[in-house]
């Protein structure tokens, strides 16, 4: 994507949200009365990303009208920021020539993302309209597996040879800058297109004109392979504060670069998927939740809700099997929700920090066993504090010391169980090649509910001697 231009002083007086809402409201009002000249004028000082959000907020019937108000160059940039559903709608409504020009000028990585979302018939039609060079680059990106470096890279880069002089290279940059997404890093390749070095624009500008690239370049280059997972790419760029990272194939040939703006998109996408997954399988395929079909949403959510329903049925069966002790000490039933609910919360906390640590690689140095032990000790401390409070609270409510001790000691045991299961299950699911974020929540709930109730009644029978 392109870097936004400097914002007009008038625009700077507003927050981005206020600007978007103001532009959308004014744009809609002017379009409703047919004042196209006025509508076009208010878009002039606005950033492309804000124009895109303003267009998305318009009624569907106005999307194409508003989009046609933009100049050709601005339309291409705004189009890349639009939601995929709006992009698809514009493809259907705009003339074939307009669509061809927009798609042709999109960066290959953004074009590949768009084609991923479009129906196959539309993709086939658009591919046929692309120039041979753009068709080849897009087809190459689409040939890589989704979620890998090869799929998100762009092939718009500047490559150099070691025998180029600094002066020749600067001239080459002037010629190719508009066709490249990144000019701050320059990549050096040999005759077989293998990556041999890297050069920053700063190093080039400060070099003597007659110095060769081989003399001033850095030969120790960090790169990723085309099949490297996109999350690993994001971690690499974040760790080393890169603006871009080169992508090489199995023969170490330079095939593209991944820029920091692509990484920001990856981080947002992966974080959103993990949050939705922790919520019980709300979303797992990257679609926008609030723009998805309600039946599709319900189908995704009902699976894990059904798992929890079965869990509650099992818990209810266990409680029913303890009718003898409940008939003798009815008050025990009053504390079951407190114990299972607290255990579920403790387990959710442990699984959340462990899954987050997996995603950020923070726990790699510790190892699974040390992480589980650490969380188990945390469970002991939490259980001791919560158990003491629960014991006092239960005694004040029921005036029965034995029941209060049973509740407090059960809470200690359940907290340890929840912490251990909450930290261990994500490692188990990752070992089984399952998504820890998606699988952990319902299984932690199952373990805490079922085993927690068994622990509670077991301790109650022992302490109350019934």
N, C-alpha and C positions, 0 to 999 in steps of 0.2 A: 504494500500500500504506500501511497505517497505521504510525505511529511506535510502537515498542515501549514498553510501560509500564515504570516503574522496577522493577528486579529485586529480589526479596526478599533480605534479608541472608543467609538460609540458602543461597540459590542462588548468591550471590556467592562463596562459599567454593570453588566448583568452576570449572574451566575449562569452556568451552562444550562441548568434545568429551566431557569427563568427565560433564557434566550430561546431555547427550543419551544417552550410553550407560547412565548410572544410571537415568534416567527410563524408557528403553526396557526395560531389564531388569526393573525393578520393575513397570512397566505390564504387561508380558507375563506375569510371574509371577502377578499379581493376576487378570488376565483368564483365565488357564488354570484357576484355582480358582474362578472365577465371582464374585470379590469386586468387584463394580462400584462399590460405594460407596468402597472403599479406592482403587480405580484413579482414580476421579473426584477424590478428595482430593489425590492426589500431583500432579495436573496444575494445581491452583489457583495455586501460586506461580511456575509456569514460563512463560517468554515464548512467545508464539505460534509464532515461528520454530523454537524448540527443540521445542515440542510436535509441529510438523509433521515435523521430522526424526526424532523418536522414533516417530511413527506409521509413517513410511516404513520404519523398521527392523523393524517387526513382521511376522509372517507375514501373507500377503495376506488370509487368512480373518478376521483381527482388525482390519483397517483400518476397516471400517464400524462395528464395535462400539466401538472406541476413539473414533472421531469423534463418535459419538452421545453420548458422555459430556460433551461440551462444551456450554456455553450457546450460545444462538443467536448472540449478538454475537461471542463468541469463536470459534465455528465458522466464521463468515464470514471472520474475519481469518486463522485457521489455514489455511483452504482455499486462500487466495491464495499461501501459501508452499509448498504441496505440489507435488511433481513432477507433470507433466501426466499421466503414466501412472496415478498414484494418483488424481488428480482424475477422470479418465475412469472408473476402476473404481468410485469412490464414486457417480458419476452413475448408473451402471448398478445399483448395489445399494441406494441410498437411495430412499425414497418420492418420488413426483413432487412433492408439496408441499414436502418438505425441499429438494429440488434447486432448485425454483423460488425459494424464499426466499434460498438461498445465492447463486445466480447473479444474482438481481435486485439484491442488495446489494453485489455486487462492483463495484469501480471500472471504468468503461468500458474503460480501456486493458488492465487485467488480464483482463477478460472477453473482449476481442478476442483477446488472446494465447491464452487457453484455447480459444476457438472455432477458432483456426488449427490447433490440434493434434487436435481431435476429428473423428471421421468426419462427413461431410456430413449423414447421416440424424439423428444426435444433435443437431447444431447447429440443424437445421431445427426439431426438436421443442422445443429450448430457446428458440429465438427466438419461437416461437408462444406460450410461456408468459410471456414478459416483458411488462411494462406498455408501453403505446404509447410513452412517453417514453424508456424504457430500450432498447426495440427500435430506435427511431430513432437514438439515439446509437451503439449498437453497430453497426448497419448502416452508419452513416456511416464509422466507423473501419475496418470491413472493406472499405469501398469504396476505400480508399487502398492504394497499392502497398506490399507488404511491405518493411520496412527503411527506411521514410520517416518523417518527423516526424508526418505525419497518422495513421499506423497506430499509433504508440506514445503519442500525446498522450492526455490526459484532458480531458473537457469540464466537469469539476467545478471551477469557479472562481467568483470573485466579481468581477463587473464593475460599474463605477460610471459616473456622469455628472458632468461638470465642475461643474454647478450644485449638487451635493449639498454640504451642510456637513459638517464633521468630526464634529459630534455626530450627525447623521443617518446618516453612514456607519458609525460605531461601533455604532449600533443595528441597522443592516442586517447587520453582521458577526455580531452576537450571534444574529440570526435564521437566517443561512445558514451559519454556521461548520461545523455537523455535515454539511452536504451538499457541502462543498467540500474538496478534497484539499489545498489550499494557501491559507493566509490571510496569510502573511507578505508576499506581494506582492499588490497590488490593481491591477486593470487598468481603465483609463478608456477608454470608447468614446463615439462620437458617435451621432446618431440612426440612422445607417446601419450601426451596429455596427463601424465602422472604428476601429482602435486608435489613440488619440491621446496616451496618456500612461500612466505607471506611478507607483505610490505604495507605499512600504513601510509596514508596520504601525508601525514606529518613528516615521516622519514623521507618520503620522496621530495617534498617541497624544500626541505632543508639540505638535501644532497646537492653536490656539485653537478652541473649539467652533463659533464662528460663521464661521471661515474656510472658503472653498469649496475643493473638490477642485482646481479649475482653478488656484487660487492656490498650492497647495503641491505639486502633482504635478510629475514630471519628464517633459518632452515628448520628449526624445531617447531613444527606446526601441529596444533591440536585439531583433529578433524573427527567427523562421525561417518559411519557407513550408511548406505541407503536404507538398510534394514534396522537401524538403531531406533528404539522406541522413542516417540516424541517427548515423553516425560524425561527420559535420560538426556535428550538434547536440551530441554529447558533447564535442567539442573546444571548442565555443563556451562551454558551461557550465564546463568545466575552466579555460579561459583567463581568464574573467572572475569565477570563483568565485560563480556564480549558484546560488541554490537552485531556481530554475525559470526557464524561458524561454517567452514567449508564442508561439503558432503562429497565423499568419494565412493566409488563402486568397489567391487571385490578385487579389482586389479589396481587399486589406489589411483584411478583416474578421476580427475575433478569433474563432477557432473552438475554441481549447483551449490547454493549457499542457503542457509536459514538465518533470517534476520531477527533482531530483537522484537520487532512488532509482531512477528509470527509467534514468538515464544509467549508473549503476553496473551495472545489468543489461546494458546495451548493451555497455559496455567489457568485461565478463566474456565475453559472447557472442562479440564480435568477436575478442578475444584468443584464445579457445579455438578458433575457426574457423581463425585464422591459424596457430596452433601445429599443429593437426591437418593443415592444408594443407601446411605446410613439411615435415611428416613424410611427405609423399608421397601426398596425397589420402586420408588415413585417414578424414576426415569433411569434408563440404562443405555439408550441408543443415541444420545446427543441431540434429540429433537428439542425444540423449545417447548417447555411444559405448558406455558400459557397460550400457546398457539396450536397445541395438539388437540386432536379430536377427543371429546369427553369419553366416548366408549373405549378408545385406546388407553386413555389415562386410567379409567376404572379397571380395565383388564390387567394393567401393570400393578395397580395397588392391591387388587383383591387377592393376588397370590400369597403375599406375605401376611395380609390380614387373615387369610384362611389358616395359615400356619399358626398364627397367634390364637385363633379361635380353637384349633385343635389343642394347643397348649393349655388354654384355660379349661378345656374339657377334661384333660388329664389331671390338672390341678384340682378341679372339682371332684373328680373320682377319688383322689387321694384324701381330700378333706372328708368325703362321705365315709371312707373306710375307717376314719378315726372317730366315728360317732360315739363310741364308748367313752372316750376321754372328754369329748365335747359335752356329753350329757352330764358328766360329773363336774366339769369346770367350763361352763358355757362361755365365760368371759374370754377364754383363749381365742375364740373366733373373731373377736373385735380387733385383734392385733395382726391378723393375717395380711390385710392390705398394706399396713404400715411396713411389715417386714419384706414382702415381695416387691413393693414399690421402691423402697430404699435400696434393696439389692439390685433391682433393675437399673436404677440411676447410677449406682457405683460401677456396675458392669459397663454401662454406656460410656461413662467417663474414661475408664481404662481402655476400652476398645477405640475410642475416639483419639486419644493421645498416641496410641500405638499405631493406628492406621495413618495418622498424620505423620508420625515419625518415619513410617515406611515410605510415604510419598516424598518426604524431604530428605531421606537418607540419613536422618539424624541418629538413628539407632543402629546403623550398620556396625559401628565400633563396639557396641555392647554385646550384640548377639542375642538370640531368642531367649536362652535360659536366664541370662542376667536380667533381661527386661521383665520376664515373668516373675522372677524372685523379687525384683524391685517393686513391682506392682503388688505382689503378695504382701510385702512388708507395709506398703502404703495401705493395703486393705486392713491389716492388723491395727494400724494407728487410727484409721477412719472408724473401724468397728469399735475400738475401745472408746473413742470419743462419743460416737453416736449411741453405742450400747449403754454408756453411763447415763446419757440424757434420757434414753428410752426407759431405762430402769426406774429412774426417778419419776418420770412422767406416768408410767404405768402404775407405780405405787400410789401416786397422788390421785389417780383416777379410780383405782379399784381397791386400795387399802389392803392389798394382798401381796406380801413380800415375795412369796414363792413364785407367783405369776410374774411379778416384776422382774425377778432374776431370770426366769425362763425367757422372757421377751428380750432382755438385755443381752444375755449370753447367745441367744439365737441370732441376734443382729450382728454380733461380733463374727460368728461363724459364717453367716450369709455374706457379710462384707468381704471376708477373705475369699470365699468361693467366687463371688462376683468379680473381684479384682483379678484373680488368677484366670478365670475363664475368659474375662474380657480382654486380657492381654495375650492369652495363649491361642485362642481361636483364630485371630487374624493370621498368626504364623502358620497354623495348621491349614487354613484355607489357601493361603498363598502357596504352600508346599503342594497342595492338591490342584494347583493352577485354577483356583476359583477366586472371584473378586472378594477380597476381605471386607470391603465396605458394604457390599451387597449382602453377604452371607452372615456376617457377625451378629447384627442386631437381633434377628429372630431367634438365633440359636442361643444367644446369651439370655434372652428373655425366657426361653424354654428351660435352660439349665437352672436359672435362679428361681423360677416359679416352682418347678417340680422338686428339685433338691432342697430348696429353701423351706418348703412346707414340710418335707420329710424331716429335715433337721429340727425344725421348730417343734413338731409333735414328739420327736424322739427325746429332745432335751426336756420338754414339758413332762413327759411320762417319768423320766428319771428324777427330775427335781421335785415334782409333786408326788412321786411314789404312787402312781395310779396305773 
